[in-house]
Amino acid sequence: MCVTGIRRRSTSSRTGARLRHSTRETRDGGHRHWARRTSATRIRAAFAISPIPGQRGALRPTLRDMPDEVLLTGATGFLGGYLAGELLRQTSSTVLCLVRGRSRSGAEQRFRAGSDRIGLPRSDRLKVVHGNLLDPHFGLSPDEYTRLCHRITAIYHCAASVNLAADFTELAPTNIDGTRAVLALATHDGRRIPVHLVSTQGVFINARAEGLDAIDEATAVRPDYAGGIGYTRTKSEAEALARAWNTPVTFYRPGIILGHSATGRCADNDFVARLLRAVIRLGAAPECDGDTTVSTVDDTARMVVALSRQPDTANRAFHLTQADHLAFGEVFEHVRALGYPLRSCGLAEWRRLLFDEMHSPDAFVMLAVWKVAEHLLATKPHHRIPRVDSSATRGRVALELRTLDRGFFARMIDHLVTRGVLPPVPAPASPR
Ligand SMILES: NC(=O)c1ccc[n+]([C@@H]2O[C@H](COP(=O)([O-])OP(=O)(O)OC[C@H]3O[C@@H](n4cnc5c(N)ncnc54)[C@H](OP(=O)(O)O)[C@@H]3O)[C@@H](O)[C@H]2O)c1
């Protein structure tokens, strides 16, 4: 991993940096050389031109083995780290990762720490661009920004604020304005860079209440389908913004992203982790009809990259999930099977128990995300999420998705215990 030479302006030197290249850049002839190489010659060289079968003489670029550079946002996050890994594995691209940090070296350290946590191999093809989506030009100088724009052939936009308790106004800057900033880069200086936008099936969380029992990849997104949840509303608006932008955008909608199939490594604070904390703390799980769409983080990353390399994906949406919904009742069974004492109770009683335990963060946070819980636990029949059809997506990616059996959930829970998110399984009482 090394630095691209594109660096974010420090706050103190912003004005100066606007007027001149950094010392590193002016001394490094490589940048000027690089600027020349972004010309048509380099782009032609980067694309392996092959005839379209059955169309003599017609040419189209193949995406295979294209030695290009792509920009990835959100690489320090849960999915983004695995996306970086898949881009290394499935492509020959150099991946420029936009990473926040107090300084350039701080951004590199944050990226490296995150990569090491998930076992991402060190590679010269992973480079850090120190920047923040919310700063003008990501905090780069105008020249650096323009060079970045001419350098990349695709943008994988994965960064977001994934806070299920926050309201719309808190999340809009990152999720909407951040997406707008990515789209602006994609169309800067006359370019039309393809954008791969990671969205969420949450944009349909309220669809059943709006009269839609089932959705598929062709279902149009509407603001009311996102319900009253800040996160899903901002993601829905980001999709609408991208759809209207004059550049090719592909939409990838995961359901809930579960842990890594082999290691169980998962997010510490997503809905599933919060729910597990709450049920284990209360020693009680709600009887409910709720279910959700899921995929492991490794499958999700594999699907994004595999689809992004296919032709004809622009302006389409893909549903990155297992064929079947996961019932929360099944998850609670896995928890019981591991040895956690968990009685069943009605949803209304379970909510009362949460209020009784509100002094504990586990119960408090579950109540804070109750608007989401209403849908996922299906507190009322019309709150239940719509049936999600992902067959068109699975038909396009010939990938076998991992089985989510008891062993998989045991690995995920074990990971959460190791992280101190969940208590260990209580030892069985010794016989008297
Ligand atoms: N997790 C799920 O179950 C799930 C389900 C469906 C869809 N998704 C979507 O998948 C994507 C990734 O989710 P995740 O769970 O991996 O999220 P995450 O772990 O919270 O990671 C979010 C990433 O976004 C970056 N980011 C946030 N604000 C930024 C800014 N202003 N400038 C630059 N980077 C910024 C974060 O950087 P820092 O490290 O600097 O904070 C981090 O790398 C999101 O688009 C989300 O909507 C997630």
The ligand as a MOL file (V3000), in Angstrom:
LIG
                    3D

  0  0  0     0  0            999 V3000
M  V30 BEGIN CTAB
M  V30 COUNTS 48 52 0 0 0
M  V30 BEGIN ATOM
M  V30 1 N -24.1990 -2.9700 6.6670 0
M  V30 2 C -25.3260 -3.3680 6.0880 0
M  V30 3 O -26.0190 -4.3050 6.5680 0
M  V30 4 C -25.7930 -2.7090 4.8180 0
M  V30 5 C -26.9600 -3.1820 4.2230 0
M  V30 6 C -27.3830 -2.6140 3.0280 0
M  V30 7 C -26.6430 -1.6100 2.4350 0
M  V30 8 N -25.5070 -1.1600 3.0420 0 CHG=1
M  V30 9 C -24.7510 -0.1030 2.3700 0
M  V30 10 O -23.4180 -0.5770 2.2190 0
M  V30 11 C -22.5100 0.5130 2.3000 0
M  V30 12 C -21.4450 0.1940 3.3230 0
M  V30 13 O -22.0590 -0.0230 4.5910 0
M  V30 14 P -21.1820 -0.4860 5.8290 0
M  V30 15 O -22.0710 -1.2530 6.7270 0
M  V30 16 O -19.9100 -1.0740 5.3530 0 CHG=-1
M  V30 17 O -20.9150 0.9310 6.5180 0
M  V30 18 P -19.7720 1.3460 7.5480 0
M  V30 19 O -19.0680 0.1540 8.0860 0
M  V30 20 O -20.4080 2.2720 8.5280 0
M  V30 21 O -18.7360 2.1530 6.6480 0
M  V30 22 C -19.0510 3.4120 6.1440 0
M  V30 23 C -17.8570 3.9160 5.3730 0
M  V30 24 O -18.1930 5.1960 4.8320 0
M  V30 25 C -17.1180 6.0810 5.1130 0
M  V30 26 N -17.5450 7.4680 5.1810 0
M  V30 27 C -18.5810 7.9660 5.8930 0
M  V30 28 N -18.6260 9.2930 5.7480 0
M  V30 29 C -17.6130 9.6400 4.9300 0
M  V30 30 C -17.1150 10.8570 4.4190 0
M  V30 31 N -17.7060 12.0270 4.7240 0
M  V30 32 N -16.0460 10.8450 3.6090 0
M  V30 33 C -15.4400 9.6740 3.2800 0
M  V30 34 N -15.8470 8.4910 3.7470 0
M  V30 35 C -16.9100 8.4640 4.5620 0
M  V30 36 C -16.6080 5.6050 6.4590 0
M  V30 37 O -15.3380 6.1560 6.6880 0
M  V30 38 P -14.7410 6.3490 8.1800 0
M  V30 39 O -14.0520 5.0550 8.5000 0
M  V30 40 O -13.8440 7.4960 8.0430 0
M  V30 41 O -15.9180 6.6140 9.0850 0
M  V30 42 C -16.6080 4.1090 6.2260 0
M  V30 43 O -15.4820 3.7280 5.4900 0
M  V30 44 C -23.3450 1.7460 2.6280 0
M  V30 45 O -23.5940 2.4470 1.4430 0
M  V30 46 C -24.6440 1.1760 3.1780 0
M  V30 47 O -25.7200 2.0350 2.9600 0
M  V30 48 C -25.0710 -1.6830 4.2270 0
M  V30 END ATOM
M  V30 BEGIN BOND
M  V30 1 1 1 2
M  V30 2 2 2 3
M  V30 3 1 2 4
M  V30 4 1 4 5
M  V30 5 2 4 48
M  V30 6 2 5 6
M  V30 7 1 6 7
M  V30 8 2 7 8
M  V30 9 1 8 9
M  V30 10 1 8 48
M  V30 11 1 9 10
M  V30 12 1 9 46
M  V30 13 1 10 11
M  V30 14 1 11 12
M  V30 15 1 11 44
M  V30 16 1 12 13
M  V30 17 1 13 14
M  V30 18 2 14 15
M  V30 19 1 14 16
M  V30 20 1 14 17
M  V30 21 1 17 18
M  V30 22 2 18 19
M  V30 23 1 18 20
M  V30 24 1 18 21
M  V30 25 1 21 22
M  V30 26 1 22 23
M  V30 27 1 23 24
M  V30 28 1 23 42
M  V30 29 1 24 25
M  V30 30 1 25 26
M  V30 31 1 25 36
M  V30 32 1 26 27
M  V30 33 1 26 35
M  V30 34 2 27 28
M  V30 35 1 28 29
M  V30 36 1 29 30
M  V30 37 2 29 35
M  V30 38 1 30 31
M  V30 39 2 30 32
M  V30 40 1 32 33
M  V30 41 2 33 34
M  V30 42 1 34 35
M  V30 43 1 36 37
M  V30 44 1 36 42
M  V30 45 1 37 38
M  V30 46 2 38 39
M  V30 47 1 38 40
M  V30 48 1 38 41
M  V30 49 1 42 43
M  V30 50 1 44 45
M  V30 51 1 44 46
M  V30 52 1 46 47
M  V30 END BOND
M  V30 END CTAB
M  END
